[in-house]
Amino acid sequence: RLAQQDIACGQLAAIMYICSCDLKENLCVKELVTKLAINMKDFFYHVEEQFSRVRPREKLVELVELKHAYVCGTVIYAKYKQKYASLFPDGFVGNGDEELSELSFKLGWNLFILAKAMLLGARGNLISSYHLLVCIFHFLLAHLPEEAQTSADFWAKLDK
């Protein structure tokens, strides 16, 4: 019964997405998959399945672009998490405050997202996004609070 509900939600999401593409209407895919409680892999599967039934010999260009953006975003976010953990294990301030550490993590990621939207747009590829991520880390390191810049503990952690 649960599997049938998941399939129905996936098909509904697929139909909504295909219709929004046909009507040239913006649809927030993140909101759609969140509200219908489906994952992106299932969403892609259902969109391809439904679209192939409606137009068997055509490709949904918007879906190809969405897949590319999703994969690129997922890879870059994983790299950001990995590098952030090694560069800023205690956040920017480095005082061990969990809330400040979480806020500094979000600040860095949001800064990357903003820079990507302004500089690369929606079509930024993986290589360009990676180079931009390196620039963001450089920016964050250059703007560390004075306590962190002069702390021997911070720089010793980077050598490991």
N, C-alpha and C positions, 0 to 999 in steps of 0.2 A: 504493500500500500504506500509506503514511504517512497519507494522507487518510482511509482507511478506519479506521485506528486512532484518529485524532482524532475521527471521527464516533462510533465505539463508545464512547470515553471520555466524550464529550459526552452521549450517550444514557444511559450508566450514571450519570453525575452527575445528570442530569435525573430519572431514576427514583428514585434515592436521595433527592433533595430532595423530590419529590412524595410519596413514601412517608413521609418524616419529617413533612411537613405534615399528612398524613392521620392519622398516629399521634400527632400533637402532641408529637413528640420534637424536642429541640434537635439541630441538625446545624450544625457549623461549616463554612460555605460556603467561607471562605478556605482552610481545611485541605483541603476536598474538591477545589477547583479547583487548588490547589497540587500535591497528590498525583497528580491525574490529568493535570496539565500542560495545562490548557485555560484560555483567558482568559474574563473575565466576559461579554463580548459573546456568545461562543459558548455559554456556560452559559445565559444568558437565552434565546437562540434555541432551544436544545434543550429547555429546560423548557417553553417555550410550545408547541413542536411536539408534545412527548409528551403534555402535558396536554390539548391540543386533540383528540388522538386518543382519549384516555380519556373525557373529558367535553367534547364539542364546544361546548356552549352555555353553559359556565360559565367564570368567570374565577378564577384562583388569586390570591386576595387577598394572601396572603403574598408572592407574587412581585412584585406591584405595590409593596408596602411595601419590599421588598428593593431593587428598582430605584431607588426614591426615595432610600433611604438611601445607596445606592452613588453615585448621581449627586451628591447633596449632599456626601458625604464626599470625592469626587474633586475637586469644585469648590473646597471649602474647603481641601483639602490643597494644591492648586495655588496658591491665594491665599496660604496660609501660606508656602510656599516662596518665592514672589515677594517678599512683604513682609519675610520674614526676611533674605533676601539683601540687601535695601536697608537695613534697619535694623541688622543685625548681620553685616556682611561678614566679620568675623574672629571671630565668636562673641561671647559675653557678655564674655569677658575681654579680647579684642581684642589678644592678643599674637602672633597668627599661627600658633599651635599647631593643626595640622589635627585632631588627636584631640580637643582641647578644643572646637574649633569644631563638630565632629560631635556631641559629647556635649551641647553647649548647644542645638543644633538639635533633637535628640531630646527633651531636657528640655522645651523649649517645646511641642513637638507633643504629648508625653505629658501635659503639664499641660492642654492644651486638651481632649484626649480624656477625661481624668478629669473636668474641669469639665463637659463636655458630658454625660457619663453621669450625673453627680450632679444637674445643674441642668435639663437638657433631656430626658434620657432617650432612648430609642430613636427617638422620634417628632419630634425636633428638626428644624425646617424650615431652609431655606437662610438666610433672613433672620435668624432667631434665632441660628443658628450663626455667621453673619458678625459679628453684634454681640458674641457671646461671644469670637470671635477677636480683635476689637479690644480687648476687656477684657484678654485674655491678653497682648497686646502691651504694653498700658499697664502691666500688672503686671510684665512682664519689664523694661521700661524703668525702672520705679520701683525695681527691685531690682538694678540694675547694680552691679558692684563699684565701689568708690570710685575706682580708677584710671581706669576708663572714664568715670565721671561727670565727672571733672575733666580729662579728656583733650580737648584742642582738636581733635585728629585725628578723634575719634569724632563730635563734633557737626558738624564740617565735612563729613563724609561724608553726613550727613542732609540737608544743604542742596542737594546735587547732584540 
